[in-house]
Amino acid sequence: MLGNQILKTPTSIFQGGRKTNLGILRVILAEMRKNYKQFFFTYYTLFWVLFLPLGNGLLYYFMYLPFTKTFIQFEWLGHSYPSMDIIGFTLIGQLAYTFFLSTLLAGAIFDREREQGTFEIMLLSPANRLAILLGNTFGASIRYLWLLVGTLFFFSFSFSIGIQINDFAAVFLSLLLSLLALLTFGLSLAAFSIHSRRGGLIAIACQEPVAYVSGLVVPQNALPQTLAQAGYLIPLTIGLIALRLSLLGGALLQDIQLLLLALVVMIVVYVVLAHYLIKVAEKSAKAKGTLAMF
Amino acid sequence: MWHFLRVVISTAKASLVAQWRFFRWGGMGLRLFPPLLNLGVAWALYNIMFEGKTLDAFGRATSNSDYFSFVLIGSIFYIYIVASLFGLGRAMFWERAQGTIEVLFLSPMNYVAYMIGVAAASFITSTVDVLLLFFLGNVLGFRVQHVDAPLLIVGVLLMILALFGLGLIVNAITLTFRDRVNTANTLMTVLLVFCGIVCPVAMMPEWAQIIGKAVPFTYGLDILRASLLYESDFANVLSNIVGIMALASLYIIIGIILLKRIEENSKKKALLTVF
């Protein structure tokens, strides 16, 4: 029903000779619905969002077994947290990284539209471009439910993850800001992929480098310093530190306020960047007429 | 026999020309990034985080405490797994995508020879990746502890046989179910996690050890490591050789049966070119 309305709206706009935009919320919901119908119940989604994260989580956990069976040392700004549980450390890493991966893969939306031959139609519709991207990124995030359910199932048997919370506000804010920062980062990448025509490849090729420099597997203090510093440009790195400290290290709000501030700055920067990249792409599409070409 | 060999050589040649004339840096990156990540993590864990100290249990399981070299051998082998799953495992899938599968099945050749040719080309290309990784590993601290040449040759040959068998099975699945990436990706993850690439199987939880022992590559990896990193007793090596031979034979037999079934089905149902 909603889809039909959206399809009809551009026609009435052109017949009436008036230029109107579709409601942003409607566009977001329609994109989310499309994304859900196309991908939610597919093996492809199950692999990327459930099987691969759990498999990689096990792999990274196994990598610690030759060294220690229980705890590792985690440092942040000179403060040491000596007893961070390895399973918890790996699990939180995988949960955040998979969310990041979902938004990253959502960046391939324009590649798909181009392949399906619907890209120009999408750009001709009066829908807000940022709303299209947001809807698609939210849609990709919904697939993440698979991992949450899978994790609950997997860990309901016997695994202990060493949760140690001293400040719920710190946990809530680090979770919220991390997810928002990852969403906006995905949004920027999606906007960038309009220009590159390599959204899918970029998303897949980014995985391992990002996994390394973000401290997903080994903490930042165990990485070569240049790589560790490069990692701070990615919201996943900051989010992971904030989440691990507040969930496993018992950190208080004042301990992680610097991290939270960095996440807020990143959210603003990436939203502005995404908006700018979309505008540039649209302008170039009108000037050159080559956007739908491969 | 001569005809069989001609098919192997010409298929390998054609595949190699296709792979190198249309070389894709992106494809090479996708093949190399996962083992590079494992190496990078192993290096950081071993050298920086734990300062070269491993648990006694690791030393007992491997007769060696050099974790980085342990992972490097595993990662090198992992490259061949990727070649088997994504190269050989999708050989006929790509023939269909290119519109040449009917011509392939109309030609009077032995399809096992064709698959051997594809496997040879994939493994040769992967050897370039392996050399790159080996070079990088040496820069980062990998050192061969000793070389047992006969054991190394036996290990590599058995490993290639087992990978060939696995590739045949995956090829049948990807072709029949029209599946481009899911089967290969799933198997790749299972093998990476459970066959002892990053951690000795003996140190894994018991349930993971059971899965690891059902995979021939676990035995093959142990043979390769015994030939380059640590000296293993004869009984252990022999049990590994028997293990990988038994499982590799099983995989190859299943793979050849599946290949025959594909051929029969293609004649009966004529659905090979239908997507």
Interface residues (C-beta under 8 A of the other chain):
Chain A: Y43 Y44 F47 F51 L52 G55 N56 L58 L59 Y60 F62 M63 Y64 L65 P66 F67 T68 K69 I72 Q73 R198 L201 I204 A205 Q207 E208 P209 A211 Y212 V217 V218 P219 A222 L223 P224
Chain B: G26 G29 L30 F33 P34 L36 L37 N38 G40 V41 A42 A44 L45 Y46 I48 M49 F50 K53 T54 L55 A57 F58 Y67 F70 V181 N182 N185 T186 T189 V190 L192 V193 V198 C199 P200 M203 M204 A208
